[in-house]
Structure formats: C-alpha cells, structure tokens
Amino acid sequence: MKEIKQIKIKKGMKINELIKEFKETGVGAKKLGEAADVLELMIKDKKCKKFLGIAGVLVPAGFKEIIMDLLEHINVLVITGANLTHDLINELGGKHYQGDENVDDKELNEKGLDRIYNVFLDNKSYIKLEEFFEKNFDKLKEAKNIREFLWKLGEISPKNTILRRCYEKKIPVFCPAIADSGIGLMIWGQLVKNKKINIDAFDDLREIINISWGSKKNGVIYINGGVPKNYIQQALQFSKGADYGLQITLAKIEDGGSSGAELKEGISWGKLNKNAKFVDLRCDSTIALPLIIAALKDRI
C-alpha cells in the first residue's frame, strides 16, 4: 500500500504540478491525476488510433477551444449535432451568454431567449443558421453519407469551427444522431421546400469499423457519454478493443445506460482490451477536462 500524501498548494504552482500532486491523494483528485497520465500515454503512443467522443454542453458553455486542442492529437471525432450547431452559431455571429438557472423560464420565452442550464442563447441566432444552410445547400446535397456531409459542411464553414478544423486536418467526423440537432432541423427545413438530399446514415458504420479494424492499437476518450460513446464502443466491438480509455462523466452507473457505464464493463463485450490502461473519472467535464488539457500542455 502507498501512503496518502497531504498535499500543499504553493504560490505560483503550475496546473501540471497540482495534477501530479493529486495522484498522491485519494478520492476524485487521485482519479483526476490518473486521468492525465492515461491521456498522456495514449497521445504519445504513435501506434494508437485515438477516438474522441463528445456529448454534453462543452461548446455552448465556452469550451470549444479545449476541443480544438484535442483535435491536434486525435484521429477520429464522434460528436453530437448540438455541439456542432452551437459552434456554427457562434462563428456565424450568434452569441451565448452567462445566465441563471433560477430565472423564470416563462419570462425567457417571452424575451426569445433559450436556456441551457445557466447559459442563454438568443433564439434569433437560428435565423443566421437558416440563412447559411439556405445559401449553401447545393454544396452539401451531393454527400453520400454523414461523414462526407460533415466534411463538406466543414469546407464551407467559418474558419474557426470544429468542422473546418477537422476538414483541414482530414479527421473523420461522425455524428450518428445529426437529425437530433439544429443542423438536422436546418436540413429538414430545406427538404420541405422540395429540395433533395440522399444520405446513407448506415454507411458511416462501415467507415468507423474499418478504422478500428485497421489500427494496431486503439484509444478512447469519452466526454459525457451519450450517442458518441456508444457509437465508438460498437465499432471497437469488432476489433480487439481499446488499449487506452478515459471517460469523464457524471451519469449514474445504476440506470444501466451507456453514459454512466464503467469502462471496464466494455471488457465483457470486447470493447475494451482486458489489459487496457483506463480511468473512469466521475466529474463535471467543464471542470476536469480543462485541467487535464492544461497539465498536458506542459507534458507534450
């Protein structure tokens, strides 16, 4: 057994130094320290294909640049349509505002403000989004699957979007539930005008499974679970499983859902290698992820 260390915060201490100190403690801080180590190992392993799955509210809450940092190190992105939608809204001139979760939602509705916990969004932002898709629909309609659609969307998107970065770096982007988002609504809005688009939603599975099959090693980073996590998980089920794993979530284990399921549960499915290095971190991702990335900036 290793004795618990009583850590001391020093003036001018770097985040990386603090995270290393966390490893000498217990409970959640210890897990946070271990999470940084596992992600460092995963990123430095050049034989490893890194799959990043993102759900939750990172972009609306102000953490898009954290995702951009991760894009420098990952090979595959699976993300919710909501995060992509809010990213586009931001870069098209829309704004997200700090709010209060205790506000009267009826009053917000009357003012045309949408609430995401303590983040507000002017509903008029969707007008610019609709105009963007109206103007560019013809450039998107030739896409054969969702991954191809997202690269085409990235090609015409403003320069600082997640999709534009993925297009430029040729990182495959998958969004299996894209219809469940503002982007999905924008496309539907064009279809009701008798415009045509023919996308094979199942063809993406072939692509992501081929990536997992063709790699020597695989690593997974799951932020808030959701559809992105499960989509990566089922692709890995057809390979030898992930060799590295990091999950940050606040979802419960007990309800049996994918978002809260421990990574080690994946061993029974073949989604995680039985000898894998992995950490489950039960923490708010808007707190844990920036700390981990800040620590890694000193290490990598």
Beta strands, then each sheet from edge to edge (+ up, - down):
strand 1: 48-54
strand 2: 76-79
strand 3: 96-98
strand 4: 113-116
strand 5: 119-122
strand 6: 173-174
strand 7: 217-223
strand 8: 242-249
strand 9: 272-282
sheet 1: 6+ 2+ 1+ 7+ 8+ 9+
sheet 2: 3+ 5- 4+
end
